[in-house]
Amino acid sequence: MPTLRTALAGRTESINHTLTVLTPRWTTWTLQTLRRQESMRAAEIGAAMPWNSYPTTIQILNRMHNQGLVQRLGHGTYGITAAGLATEPVHRALADWHRQNFTTVTADAERAEDVLARLRPAGTTATLAALDQHGPLTYPEVVESTGLQPSSAYQRLACLERDGLILRDSPGRGARYGVSPAAEQLGDTYTALASWPPASADPGTAPARPVLVRPQAASSEWAAVAVQRAPSTAAVPGLFSHPPAAQPLVPAAVTAISRPPRTR
């Protein structure tokens, strides 16, 4: 496993680009839905994720089309592009890290989206890199090391602490911050983020048939997710090459912040 420092070295820009493209809500779910079929109509995609309205589904597809993740095939149908297919290793790494550090039982697509929401906010990559390389650091030292504005650095540290990615040694103003054990395990995740899209993935083209990761769950299983309307507690087998496994216990400091992704 690559270390966090190795994974981040010289890759901040490519990592942040990948996060910008893949983080918007329901991107992972949409890509995994499209893996099931060679092509799907917008209404069919929406039916697979019935917690979204049809206009919301169209907005998601339009954004993903503009970003080269899906393509319009004509007659109101959509297919996944090579760049979209190439996100599978990224999603797998994200879900694996989440499974190792959170006890929540949920679909792997939701695991991936939760981790993306934790890593996406501006300054997160730079802050983790600075703390990993130079930490533990005080708040002023974080500002100096990252180049973030003081207010931005303060907000980023508070958010990272809530997300279980950094730890502080005291509650006072002179506290020193360092990366948490969970954050130290992000080497594989950041390596996958930095490696997308591979040079062979042309965002404008897709293979004749998408490469299915695994035979997908029956529609009744998708319906069960819709009924629950709680992706953080719904298990949807088949979105990745292996089903969700029983989650190990982790420190309360980490499990306490396990919650659905949010917009920041």
Secondary structure by P-SEA (a helix, b strand, c coil): cccccccccccaaaaaaaaaaccccaaaaaaaaacccccccaaaaaaacccccaaaaaaaaaaaaaacccccccccbbbbccccccaaaaaaaaaaaaaacccccccaaaaaaaaaaaacccaaaaaaaaaaacccccaaaaaaaccccaaaaaaaaaaaaaacccccccccccbbbbbccccccaaaaaaaaaacccccccccccccccccccccccaaaaaaaaaacccccbbbcccccccccccccccccccccccccccc
